[in-house]
Amino acid sequence: MSNKTIKVALAGAGAFGIKHLDGIKNIAGVEVVSLISRDLEKTKEVAAKYGIAHVSTDLADSLALKEVDAVILCTPTQMHAEQSIACLKAGKHVQVEIPLADTLKGAQGVVALQKQTGLVAMCGHTRRFNPSHQYVHKEIAAGRFNIQQMDVQTYFFRRSNMNALGQPRSWTDHLLWHHAAHTVDLFAYQCGSPIVQANAIQGPIHPALGIAMDMSIQLKAANGAICTLSLSFNNDGPLGTFFRYIGDTATYLARYDDLFNGKEEKIDVSKVDVSMNGIELQDREFFAAIREGREPNSSVAQVLACYEVLHKLEEQLA
């Protein structure tokens, strides 16, 4: 695989699929050759814009293409595990957007099949790749910083079913299995220590969407660090996820790819990696792992522990 162009099928031409297409444009030796999405006309439009020859509304059509080496799945959460398994069974490397699955059983199924096939299978836990969080990770690895507490707010205004572009969505998003997954994984990853205690409470269930719109999660790592995570779909204010790392030597505030100290002074993270775009860096890791025949950072095996915690939290909430 060393010098050959890696040919990719991308499923899901929504907000996140576009982010991947934009990131991949900057990566040499990779070509998106197939685009899959539900709405054929919209898919054709996006494919024309990005010069993608093959379009389909069915993933199976793309998996049948011999030239396809790898698949990136940016499809609804409920389809992730099943589609990841279909890709591996077809002999394709796969990167699935977060979350890996919406049940522990689904996640375990993907991990088991990856072990059997030896193909590269990774999950889009983007926070591992954002330059802001990478900067903190390197400080920890160098022994200059230890997390005492992470304080995280994941806030959206989603009283109706919309995607990141404000367009109507065909599926219901999930605070626990999607949005909490980012922080549960990042906390254990940054601490380099497994989560040994987890607790959750949730607010009222929305009458139309059928999900809790507010949630609070507490985590403790084996090394003693704690994490407090507040999630809401009710927040009519700044949107997104904001991380406060409180440590023994510093305080850091991470907002996506940007990083600040506790006094709100910006920290230059432009030299942390080859790009300032977390999604592009995530894709670079996927393709590098395929070329080098190795396990990627954020492999399905590495993130399984996160889904074990989410499963326990779901049982608590039930």
Helices and strands as residue ranges (DSSP letters): E 6-11, H 15-24, E 30-36, H 40-50, E 54-56, H 59-63, E 70-73, G 77-79, H 80-89, E 93-97, H 104-117, E 121-124, G 126-128, H 131-141, E 147-155, I 175-180, H 181-191, E 195-202, E 214-221, E 226-232, E 240-247, E 251-255, E 258-261, E 266-267, H 278-292, H 300-317
